[in-house]
Amino acid sequence: MSTNTPTPPPPRRPDPPVSIAQLREIGLFGALGDDMLEHLTTTLKTVRCEAGSCIFKEDDTAREFYVVLDGEVEVSKRGKGGRETRVAILGPNDCFGEMSLLDMQPRSATVRAVSPVRLLRVTSEDMDGLYRHDLKSYTLIILNIARDMSRRLRVTDAILADFTTRVLDEYVASTTKRV
C-alpha cells in the first residue's frame, strides 16, 4: 500500500551575509571603519518577508530594529478611532523600529512588507555586544540613529505645520463667508 505523502520543498538556501559594501551604503553605519563593518557582516542576520506580511504590530514588545536591504515596507499608525493610516513607505537603506531600542517602549507603529523584502535585523543583544566590543562604533551608530530620528521629526513638524495652517485657513474662510 502506497501512501501519498507530499514531498517537502527543498530547504531554502540561507541568504548570503550582508557585505561591507552594502553596509557602507547605509547611513546608519556611516563613519564606521572597515574592521567594524567586517565584524557586523559576521554578526548581523538577514530576514526575508513576503509581500503583505506583517513585520511587527503597533504595541508589540520590541527587542530589535531593521534596515531595509531590498524591497519596500509600509509604516502605519492607528488613529483614535482605530483606523490605520499609512505614515511612510521605506525602501533600501532605510531603518525602522529603532525607537523601541532607545526608549524601551512598545512599538509605535505597524510595519508590513509592500513587496518581498530582505531586511538586516539588529537586536538589542547585537547592540549590547557592539557596546562591549567597540564603544566608539556603538556611539557612532546611536548618533546616526539620533540624526535620522531628528530628520524624521523635522519632516513631521513641517507636515503638521502645513496641515494646521490649511485647516485654520479653511476655518477662517468658512466663517468669513457666513458673515
Buried (B, 14 or more C-beta within 10 A) or exposed (E): EEEEEEEEEEEEEEEEBBEBEBBEEBBBBBEBEEEBBBBBBEBBBBBBBEEEEEBBBBEBEBEBBBBBBBBBBBBBBBEEEEEBEEBBEBEBBBBBBBBBBEEEEEBBBBBBBBBBBBBBBBBBEBBEBBBEEBEEBBEBBBEBBEEBBEEEEEEEEEEEEEEEEEEEEEEEEEEEEEE
